[in-house]
Amino acid sequence: MEDALHRWAASDPDRLAVVDRERECSYGELLQRARAMASALETHGVAHGDRVALFLDKTLDVVAAFYGAWIAGAVVVPINESLKARQVDHILSDSDSRVLVTSARKLRGLGQADLGSVTTIRVEEIDPVGTALSAPAPPRDRTPAAILYTSGSTGRPKGILISHANLVAGARIVSRYLGLQPTDRLISIPPFSFDYGLNQLLTSVREGATLILQRSHFPPDICRTLRDRGVTVMAAVPPLWIQLAQPTSPFMTQDFPDLRLMTNTGGVFPTEQVKRYREHLPHCDVVLMYGLSEAFRSTYLPPSELDRRPGSMGRAIPETEIFVLDDDGHPCAPGQVGELVHRGPTVALGYWKRPEETARTFRPNPLDPDDPQRVVYSGDLVRRDEDGFLYFVARRDAMIKSYGNRISPEEVEEICLDSGLVAEVAVHGRPDPVAGAVIVAHVVPAPGADATEEALLAHCRRAMPSYMVPSEFRLHDNLPRTASGKIDRKQLAEEVLS
């Protein structure tokens, strides 16, 4: 994964690689810092294949740590900077990490956490010059490069084992369909422990672009960075896009002439919000994407198709095949709902130390038994139109069955958002002895809107069949988030059931 960094450091060492608040780092300096990190890891006994955990704020240090660990031949285990001692302990233990790279401040935040036999390296103690490694890392392809832990929204975090080939392919493919260029300036908002956050880092370095690290998710701070740094490419999870699209948001009162591309990740981008952004910034393309942590990106919808196919998640990304299969493993007809199955070079190696789950999710190609590549079963239900464009229906385990009807939470959420009464919404089922399940909607009222339960109920009754209408609306100031910034639906459901 470090080859692109070596290439740019050799060909254009003064080229701007990373912006960390007021600090600017060139490709030449970034390579020097990465080598210093690699030297420190080797000094502490890190060998090829050892796991190196990173628990750092989003700073220049964490970027150097990623590449330093790869130069040393280690497997990187990025830990979300917002996690607490208990979650950090779990990841360190589960990953069998040999070393934890952190800062004095983050280490203090862990308090009396039991780090076991893990060696701690504080970035403040690393010689920024470092020394040469005793031996270069061997050639790698299908060897592990990183273990990304899920946010824990569906249980205890589990690690996804990703190869160097996966990361290289992901950077190449995303750079290609987004048309990234060396002149681009990408704002980095998603954490590097999140698959798309890491992909942003890798695509930026691959293209010789500039990555601008954004620590604050407060809309005025994001807008300031967009304006002052002339950001050209921005990616965010839907909750942040929804927040920025509110009429009172500073994003909607400013023009960002340099911003040419906006992308989503981590969930469905409501059609109404897409329309609002396109009207506000007509010079800026919106590219809708869908992906899996187990395979990075899977589909994308080109900007030219937004008007023709509202609500679509697009078609397969380059070098990739997407199947829609029924419960018997047969291809679905257009319009028929089935499970999305992904085949391509970004499919991960499997789950770390979870062979049974790996066998359930990563399987042989059902359409070609002789295919040496494994496919990943997403657990997402989708449908395909006559032209091959896909539409998300629901998570297989999130579908609500009420009075015999299968209901997509996302469809109910979309209709609630269309009311203009709510800024955010999350829907789930609650067991009911008669219906099987009834629908509960958690909503955050839109600024200035009279989002009473009566008003929401009236809108839903007008816009959807009776079996889809929520039986209960719960109003919130904010919805809980997972570590990756997604709405924590599991916590909301547990609150209702407790």
C-alpha positions in Angstrom: 0.0 0.0 0.0 2.9 2.3 0.5 4.1 2.2 -3.1 2.1 5.3 -4.1 3.6 7.3 -1.3 7.1 6.3 -2.4 6.3 7.2 -6.0 5.0 10.7 -5.2 7.8 11.4 -2.7 10.4 10.5 -5.4 8.8 12.3 -8.3 7.4 15.5 -6.6 8.6 15.6 -2.9 7.4 19.1 -2.3 3.8 18.3 -3.4 1.3 19.0 -0.7 0.0 15.7 0.8 -1.8 16.4 4.0 -3.2 19.5 5.8 -3.7 19.2 9.6 -5.2 22.4 10.7 -2.4 24.9 10.2 0.3 22.2 9.5 1.0 21.3 6.0 3.0 18.2 5.0 4.5 17.4 1.7 4.8 13.9 0.2 8.5 13.9 0.9 8.0 14.8 4.6 5.2 12.3 4.9 7.5 9.5 3.7 10.2 10.6 6.1 7.7 10.5 9.0 6.4 7.1 7.9 9.9 5.7 7.8 10.5 7.1 11.3 7.4 5.3 12.5 8.5 2.1 10.8 11.9 2.4 12.5 10.3 2.8 15.9 8.1 -0.2 15.3 11.0 -2.3 14.3 12.9 -1.2 17.4 10.0 -2.4 19.5 10.2 -5.9 17.9 7.4 -5.6 15.3 7.8 -8.3 12.7 6.1 -8.9 9.4 2.4 -9.8 10.0 2.3 -8.5 13.5 -0.8 -6.4 14.4 -0.2 -2.7 15.2 -3.2 -0.8 16.6 -3.5 2.9 16.1 -5.5 4.9 18.7 -4.9 8.5 17.7 -6.8 11.7 16.9 -7.2 12.6 13.2 -3.9 14.3 12.8 -0.8 14.0 10.6 0.5 11.5 13.1 -2.1 8.9 12.3 -1.5 9.2 8.5 2.2 8.7 9.1 1.4 5.7 11.4 -0.6 3.9 8.7 2.2 4.1 6.2 4.9 3.5 8.7 3.2 0.3 9.8 2.9 -0.9 6.2 6.5 -0.1 5.5 7.4 -2.3 8.5 5.3 -5.1 7.1 2.7 -4.9 9.9 -1.1 -5.3 9.8 -2.8 -2.0 10.8 -5.7 -2.1 13.3 -7.2 1.4 13.4 -9.3 2.1 16.4 -12.0 4.8 16.2 -10.8 7.8 18.2 -14.2 8.2 20.0 -14.1 4.7 21.6 -13.8 4.3 25.3 -11.5 2.1 27.3 -13.8 -1.0 27.3 -14.1 -1.0 23.5 -10.4 -0.3 23.0 -9.6 -3.2 25.3 -11.8 -5.5 23.3 -10.2 -4.6 20.0 -6.6 -4.9 21.3 -7.4 -8.3 22.8 -9.4 -9.6 19.9 -6.8 -8.5 17.3 -3.9 -9.8 19.3 -2.1 -6.5 18.7 1.5 -6.5 19.6 1.9 -2.7 19.7 -0.5 0.2 20.4 0.5 3.5 18.8 -1.2 6.4 20.6 -0.6 9.8 22.1 0.0 10.9 25.7 -3.5 12.5 25.7 -5.3 9.5 24.3 -3.4 7.2 26.7 -4.6 9.3 29.7 -8.1 8.9 28.4 -7.8 5.2 28.7 -7.3 5.6 32.5 -6.6 2.3 34.2 -7.4 0.2 31.2 -5.7 -3.2 31.1 -3.5 -3.2 28.0 -2.2 -6.7 28.8 1.0 -7.5 27.0 0.6 -4.8 24.4 3.6 -2.5 24.0 2.7 1.2 23.9 4.4 3.7 21.7 3.6 7.4 22.1 4.0 9.4 19.0 5.6 12.3 21.0 8.5 9.9 21.6 9.3 9.1 18.0 12.3 10.6 16.4 10.9 12.4 13.3 14.0 11.4 11.3 14.4 7.8 12.3 16.8 5.3 10.9 16.7 2.9 8.0 15.0 -0.4 8.4 17.1 -3.5 8.6 15.2 -5.1 5.7 12.5 -3.9 3.3 9.1 -5.4 3.6 8.6 -8.4 1.2 6.2 -8.2 -1.8 2.6 -8.4 -0.8 -0.7 -9.0 -2.5 -3.2 -11.3 -0.7 -1.4 -10.9 2.6 -3.3 -9.0 5.3 -2.9 -5.2 5.5 -5.5 -4.1 8.0 -8.3 -5.3 10.3 -11.2 -2.9 10.3 -13.6 -3.3 13.2 -17.3 -2.8 12.7 -19.0 0.0 14.7 -20.7 -2.4 17.0 -24.2 -1.4 16.0 -25.1 -5.1 15.6 -23.2 -6.6 18.6 -19.7 -6.6 19.8 -17.3 -5.2 17.2 -15.8 -7.8 14.8 -12.7 -7.4 12.7 -12.8 -7.6 8.9 -9.4 -8.8 7.5 -8.4 -6.8 4.4 -5.5 -7.6 2.1 -3.1 -5.3 0.4 -4.7 -6.3 -2.9 -8.1 -5.2 -1.6 -6.8 -1.8 -0.6 -5.0 -1.2 -3.8 -8.0 -2.3 -5.9 -10.4 -0.1 -3.8 -8.2 3.0 -4.3 -7.8 2.3 -8.0 -11.5 1.7 -8.7 -12.9 4.6 -6.7 -10.3 7.0 -8.2 -11.4 5.8 -11.6 -15.2 6.3 -11.3 -14.9 9.5 -9.3 -12.4 10.9 -11.7 -10.0 12.1 -9.0 -7.0 14.2 -10.0 -3.7 15.4 -8.5 -5.2 18.9 -8.3 -8.1 17.7 -6.0 -8.3 18.7 -2.4 -10.3 16.1 -0.4 -11.8 16.9 3.0 -11.4 13.9 5.3 -14.5 13.7 7.6 -15.2 9.9 8.1 -12.8 8.3 10.6 -9.9 6.2 9.2 -11.3 3.2 11.1 -14.3 3.4 8.8 -13.8 1.7 5.4 -14.6 4.8 3.3 -12.5 7.1 5.5 -9.5 4.8 4.9 -10.3 4.6 1.2 -10.3 8.4 1.0 -6.7 8.5 2.4 -5.6 5.8 0.0 -7.2 7.4 -3.1 -5.8 10.8 -2.2 -2.2 9.4 -2.0 -2.7 7.3 -5.1 -3.6 10.3 -7.1 -1.1 12.7 -5.5 -3.9 14.9 -4.3 -4.2 16.8 -1.0 -6.1 15.4 2.0 -7.4 17.9 4.4 -8.0 16.4 7.9 -11.3 17.6 9.4 -11.5 16.9 13.2 -14.7 18.9 14.0 -18.0 17.8 12.6 -19.7 21.1 13.6 -21.3 22.5 10.4 -19.7 26.0 10.7 -16.3 24.4 11.1 -16.8 22.2 8.1 -18.0 25.2 6.0 -14.9 27.2 7.1 -12.6 24.4 5.9 -14.5 24.0 2.6 -14.2 27.7 2.0 -10.7 28.5 3.3 -9.0 25.4 1.8 -10.8 25.4 -1.5 -12.0 21.8 -1.0 -13.0 20.1 -4.3 -14.3 16.7 -3.0 -16.4 15.9 0.0 -17.8 12.7 1.4 -20.0 12.2 4.5 -22.5 9.9 6.0 -26.2 10.7 5.4 -26.9 12.1 9.0 -24.3 14.8 8.4 -25.6 15.5 4.9 -29.1 15.9 6.3 -27.8 18.2 9.0 -26.0 20.4 6.5 -29.1 20.5 4.2 -31.3 22.2 6.8 -32.4 25.7 5.8 -30.7 27.2 8.9 -27.4 25.4 8.2 -24.5 27.7 7.1 -23.8 25.3 4.3 -27.0 26.4 2.6 -26.2 30.1 2.9 -22.8 29.9 1.2 -21.5 29.1 -2.2 -18.4 26.9 -2.5 -17.1 27.5 -6.0 -14.2 25.0 -5.8 -16.5 22.1 -4.6 -17.0 19.9 -7.7 -18.0 16.5 -6.1 -20.1 15.4 -3.2 -20.5 11.7 -2.3 -22.3 9.7 0.3 -21.4 6.6 2.3 -22.8 4.6 5.2 -26.5 4.7 4.3 -29.3 5.9 2.0 -29.1 9.5 0.9 -32.7 10.7 0.9 -33.9 11.9 -2.6 -35.2 15.2 -1.2 -31.8 16.1 0.3 -30.1 15.3 -3.0 -32.4 17.6 -4.8 -31.8 20.4 -2.3 -28.0 20.1 -2.7 -28.2 20.1 -6.5 -30.4 23.2 -6.5 -28.0 25.0 -4.1 -24.8 24.0 -5.8 -25.6 23.4 -9.5 -21.9 23.4 -10.4 -21.2 20.4 -8.1 -21.9 16.8 -9.0 -23.5 14.4 -6.5 -22.4 10.7 -6.8 -24.5 8.3 -4.8 -22.7 5.2 -3.6 -23.4 2.0 -1.8 -20.8 -0.2 -0.1 -20.0 -2.9 2.4 -17.3 -3.0 5.0 -16.6 -6.4 3.7 -16.0 -5.1 0.1 -15.6 -1.3 0.3 -17.8 0.1 -2.5 -20.2 -2.0 -4.5 -22.3 0.3 -6.6 -22.5 4.0 -7.7 -25.0 6.2 -9.5 -23.4 8.6 -12.0 -24.7 12.2 -11.8 -26.2 11.9 -15.2 -28.7 9.3 -13.9 -30.0 11.2 -10.8 -33.0 12.6 -12.5 -33.9 9.5 -14.5 -33.5 7.1 -11.5 -34.4 8.8 -8.2 -33.7 6.5 -5.3 -31.4 4.2 -7.2 -28.1 3.1 -5.7 -26.7 2.7 -9.2 -24.9 -0.2 -10.9 -21.7 -2.2 -10.1 -18.5 -0.3 -9.7 -15.7 -1.1 -12.3 -14.1 -4.5 -12.1 -17.0 -5.8 -10.1 -20.1 -8.0 -10.6 -23.2 -7.6 -8.5 -25.8 -10.4 -8.3 -29.3 -10.2 -7.0 -30.2 -13.7 -5.8 -33.3 -15.4 -4.3 -33.2 -17.6 -1.3 -32.3 -20.6 -3.5 -29.3 -18.8 -5.0 -30.9 -18.1 -8.4 -30.8 -14.8 -10.1 -33.9 -12.6 -9.6 -35.9 -11.2 -12.4 -36.2 -7.4 -12.8 -38.3 -6.0 -10.0 -38.0 -9.1 -7.8 -36.4 -8.5 -4.4 -33.3 -10.5 -3.5 -30.0 -10.4 -1.7 -27.2 -8.4 -3.1 -24.1 -10.5 -3.6 -20.7 -8.9 -4.5 -17.9 -10.4 -6.6 -14.7 -8.6 -7.3 -11.2 -7.6 -6.2 -12.3 -5.7 -3.1 -13.9 -8.6 -1.4 -12.1 -9.0 2.0 -10.3 -12.1 3.2 -13.0 -12.7 5.9 -13.7 -12.0 9.5 -10.7 -12.1 11.9 -10.8 -15.3 14.1 -14.4 -16.0 13.2 -14.4 -19.0 10.8 -18.1 -19.8 11.1 -19.2 -16.2 10.3 -16.7 -16.1 7.5 -18.1 -19.3 6.0 -21.6 -17.9 6.1 -20.8 -14.5 4.5 -17.9 -15.2 2.2 -18.9 -18.1 0.0 -18.1 -19.8 -3.4 -19.7 -18.1 -6.4 -23.1 -19.8 -6.7 -23.3 -19.0 -10.4 -19.9 -20.5 -11.2 -18.7 -23.3 -9.0 -15.3 -23.3 -10.7 -14.7 -19.6 -9.9 -11.6 -19.3 -7.6 -12.9 -16.0 -6.2 -15.2 -16.0 -3.2 -18.2 -13.7 -3.2 -19.7 -11.8 -0.2 -23.3 -12.0 0.7 -24.3 -8.6 1.9 -27.5 -9.3 3.9 -29.1 -6.4 2.0 -32.3 -6.8 0.1 -32.4 -5.0 -3.3 -34.2 -5.0 -6.6 -32.9 -4.4 -10.1 -34.8 -2.6 -12.8 -34.9 -3.5 -16.5 -31.7 -1.5 -17.2 -29.7 -3.1 -14.4 -29.9 -0.3 -11.9 -30.3 -1.3 -8.3 -32.6 0.0 -5.6 -32.1 -0.6 -1.9 -35.1 -2.2 0.0 -33.9 -3.1 3.5 -31.4 -5.1 5.5 -32.5 -8.7 5.5 -32.6 -8.7 9.3 -34.3 -5.3 9.5 -37.4 -5.9 7.4 -40.6 -5.5 9.5 -43.4 -8.0 9.0 -46.7 -6.6 10.1 -50.1 -8.3 9.4 -48.3 -10.5 6.9 -46.8 -7.5 5.0 -43.0 -7.1 4.6 -42.1 -3.5 5.2 -38.9 -1.7 4.5 -37.9 0.7 7.3 -36.1 2.9 4.7 -39.3 3.4 2.7 -41.1 4.6 5.8 -38.2 6.9 6.7 -38.2 8.4 3.2 -41.9 9.2 3.4 -41.5 10.8 6.8 -38.6 13.0 5.5 -40.8 14.0 2.5 -43.2 15.7 5.0 -40.7 18.5 5.7 -41.6 18.1 9.4 -38.5 16.1 10.4 -34.7 16.5 10.0 -33.9 12.9 10.8 -35.8 9.7 11.3 -35.2 6.1 12.2 -37.8 3.3 12.0 -37.9 -0.2 13.5 -40.4 -2.8 14.5 -41.7 -3.6 18.0 -43.2 -7.1 18.6 -46.9 -7.2 18.8 -49.1 -10.2 19.7 -51.7 -9.4 17.0 -49.8 -7.8 14.2 -46.5 -9.6 14.6 -44.8 -6.3 14.7 -45.9 -2.6 14.7 -43.8 0.3 13.5 -42.0 2.8 15.7 -40.6 6.0 14.2 -38.0 8.0 16.1 -37.8 11.6 14.7 -35.9 14.8 15.2 -38.2 17.7 14.3 -37.0 20.0 11.5 -36.1 23.5 12.7 -39.2 25.6 13.0 -41.5 22.7 12.0 -44.6 21.8 14.0 -43.7 18.1 14.1 -46.5 16.9 16.4 -47.5 13.2 16.4 -50.8 14.2 14.9 -49.2 16.1 12.0 -46.8 13.2 11.3 -49.6 10.7 11.5 -51.8 12.7 9.1 -48.9 12.9 6.5 -48.2 9.2 6.7 -51.8 8.3 6.3 -52.0 10.4 3.1 -48.7 9.0 1.7 -48.6 5.3 2.5 -50.9 2.3 2.9 -52.3 1.7 6.4 -50.1 -1.3 7.2 -47.0 0.9 6.8 -48.2 3.8 9.0 -46.2 4.0 12.3 -48.2 3.2 15.4 -45.9 5.4 17.5 -43.8 8.5 16.9 -41.0 9.3 19.4 -39.6 12.8 19.3 -35.9 13.4 20.1 -33.5 16.3 20.1 -30.8 14.1 18.6 -30.6 10.4 17.5 -27.8 8.3 19.0 -24.8 7.5 16.8 -22.5 4.6 16.4 -18.7 5.3 16.4 -18.8 5.7 12.6 -21.5 8.4 12.7 -24.4 6.2 11.6 -27.7 6.3 13.5 -27.6 3.6 16.2 -30.8 1.8 15.4 -29.9 -1.0 17.8 -29.9 1.4 20.8 -33.2 3.0 19.7 -34.9 -0.4 19.5 -33.5 -1.5 22.9 -34.8 1.6 24.5 -38.3 0.8 23.2 -38.1 -2.8 24.3 -36.7 -2.1 27.8 
